[in-house]
Amino acid sequence: SAPSPRADNSLFPLGNRLVVFHGIVPRVWNDPEEEVAGVIYTHDAALHCFDLQTRRWSDVAVGGNGEHGPRARTDHAAIPC
């Protein structure tokens, strides 16, 4: 699926795909008892790919064999290896 709106992420080309890596995403919160609402930003550890030929988004599983992928991060750079 397409990534949610985000900031401070990285985006890089990989073959015929664009990869979106991590960033921060807005989350709306409200406290009915306090009659207060707002937006907070949380780190997102998702990895998404956009296929330039099919023009479709896909989610990418990170890690494998029980290993965990990189922790969520912002303000970073990423390059394909």
SULVENBEL-V492890 format. One record per pair of residues at least 4 apart in sequence whose C-alpha atoms are under 6 Angstrom apart, sorted by the first residue. I is the first residue (numbers start at 1). J is the second residue. D is the distance in whole Angstrom. If there is no record, write none. Layout:
BEGIN
i = <I,I>
j = <J,J>
d = <D,D>
END
This chain:
BEGIN
i = <1,1,2,6,6,7,7,8,8,8,9,9,9,9,10,10,10,11,11,12,12,13,13,16,17,17,17,18,18,19,19,20,20,21,22,22,22,23,23,23,24,24,24,24,25,25,26,26,27,27,27,28,28,29,29,30,30,31,31,43,44,45,47,48,48,48,49,49,50,50,51,51,62,63,63,63>
j = <57,58,57,24,25,23,24,23,74,75,21,22,23,74,20,21,77,19,20,18,19,17,18,52,50,51,52,49,50,48,49,47,48,47,44,45,46,43,44,74,41,42,43,44,41,42,40,41,39,40,41,38,39,37,38,36,37,35,36,72,72,72,60,58,59,60,57,58,56,57,55,56,69,67,68,69>
d = <5,5,5,5,5,6,5,5,5,5,6,5,4,6,6,5,6,5,5,6,5,6,5,6,5,5,6,6,5,6,5,6,5,5,5,5,5,6,6,5,6,5,4,6,5,6,6,4,6,5,6,6,5,6,6,6,4,6,5,6,6,4,5,6,5,6,6,5,6,4,5,5,5,5,5,5>
END
